[in-house]
Amino acid sequence: MRIINTIRLVTMLSAGLAIQQPLHAAESSDRFVFVGYGDVKYESADVAGTDAFSARFVPIFLFSLNDKMHVEAELEVGLNEDGETETELEYADIHYFLNDNTTITAGKFLLPFGQFSANWHPSWINRSIWTPGIYGAHGSSQAMDPMLPILSDVGVAAQQVYQVGSAKVFFDVFMTNGPRSEAEHDEEEVVEDDHDIAFARLFSPTTTLDPDVDEDEHGEAFPEVEFEATSSDNNSNKAFGGRIAVAFLPSIEIGTSYYQGAYDEGGQLDIRANGIDINLISTHAILRGEYIRTETDAFVERDHEDVIDSFSRNGWFLQGTFFVGHLFEELGSTEIVIEHAQTKKVEEAERWMVGINYWLDPRSVIKVGYEDTDVADGPDDKRFAVQFSYGF
Amino acid sequence: MKNQSIINIFVLFASLFASLHVHSSEPLSGAELINNNCARCHNSRPIQEFSMSEWKVIMPHMREKAHLTGTEVQAILNFMEIAATPAKAVKVIEPVTIAVDPREVLTRYGCQGCHQVQGAGGTLGPSLDNVISDRGKAFFLRKVKEPQFNNASSAMPQMPITDEELEVLAEFLSPK
């Protein structure tokens, strides 16, 4: 199986390289740029009982090897509750610009599933202080259990861009190491950060998955799946997926995404996800949203036999940003942000978020936000936060 | 087996995509591309924030993020070159010495990449049709010279426009 996959991979890359355009050295002698973003946040959270400042620094290193190859890497550096410095490799990959409209990417890259992970997660870009309720990655500590907490993974990807009349069409496909069963990890391992906690809870439902089936039965049958990227794979099946999007720029972009990956050692149990994302941009407002539906395979006992069954879950968020400063000049660069998110079937929850943003310049913003999360079977959560985010 | 079939499809599609080329015969406006793409995710960054050599490293990063083609990236860099290096741009762009055509000025500096004029143009910035009747000529002249004077988050670049060109543009946009 592994050899077959390798042959397929080599075939794909060979087909591309066979028609590559000539390689030219970069004209510029300046090939390295250091950019990035960071934020400082004060947050008061009910359930977590926290009331503290926190800070992150996220440098991005860009390096042009030549006009065909580009290297990028992003680190997230922050302090944990014990004062220790935590460093996480968000992505580290190389782009190969095969031709005018084709890009091949290899390494650890942001997954092109939906738009939040790939494009909207940096704090100076995300109009909200928090990640949307259906996402749990990127240091999000939240009352809502995420739908598909994947930010990046290790593998290869290909991207194509087409101009079709007045529309642009985007194709993204990827193949990565994929998820694994949480149970395969050391049982004594302490899950420390919010990232892993979110993953662990995702498939450890405390509520009945199906009204017609006993809760305990499902609770035992349902495994825990971990998505955090590693340089290993617990099975020979690679996760794969992609996104197709149509954009009528500069106003509308609509995409649909797919993800599938086996998480058990035998490669029999998959998690599958479908997503729809929308991004509407106008002079006075931005509307962003995503819907995700997941199906997770698990062994369940039926008639004294273990069979594979699938359990579904879905969730969505919609975020509106209104440039009130465009309507009332005295408000300057002030925005109002309203977001609603829901998760259903397992760990049902509903969240409202309101916020006010004030931009000091195009890449520096002070955000004030309040969110109220209603959890169906668990403590509700209320949070207030002030965040100063900057891109550089 | 199910996975194998899907991976086969993936490999097939990936190989096909890699072999296709799409070229546009129409010249691209760098200003329009900035209007159309940057604000999809974030505020447009001031062109003057980075040097041109830095932009040449940053834009390949954005090419993948924003699904831009190589041709589009080059068009954006060409526009940035004009906006970011006024002294050089004056040499690159032949100075207008005879009768200045306001429409040529609009085109020269990519104004309609972000602003609408008589129904045509981008939407990143406000329409210019009523800017002078609503805000006055003094506001317009200062806004072009100092784009961030009234809005710190404005992404409008400071263009190397001459006083003569600016006057012609103000006259063109004034209520008749």
Interface residues (C-beta under 8 A of the other chain):
Chain A: I4 N5 R8 L9 T11 M12 A15 G16 I19 A26 S28 S29 D30 R31 F32 V33 V35 I60 L62 F63 S64 H70 E72 H95 F97 L98 N99 D100 N101 T102 T103 I104 T105 Q115 A118 N119 W120 P122 W124 I125 A158 Q159 Q160 V161 Y162 Q163 K168 F170 F171 V173 M175 N237 K238 F240 G242 A245 A247 L249 P250 S251 E253 Q260 A262 G267 D270 N279 I281 S282 T283 G325 H326 E329 G332 S333 W359 L360 D361 P362 R363 G391
Chain B: N3 Q4 I6 I7 N8 F10 V11 F13 A14 S15 F17 A18 S19 L20 H21 V22 H23 S24 N35 N36 N37 A39 R40 C41 H42 N43 S44 R45 P46 E49 F50 S51 S53 E54 K56 V57 I58 P60 H61 R63 E64 K65 H67 L68 T69 G70 T71 G122 T123 L124 G125 P126 Q148 N150 N151 A152 S153 S154 A155
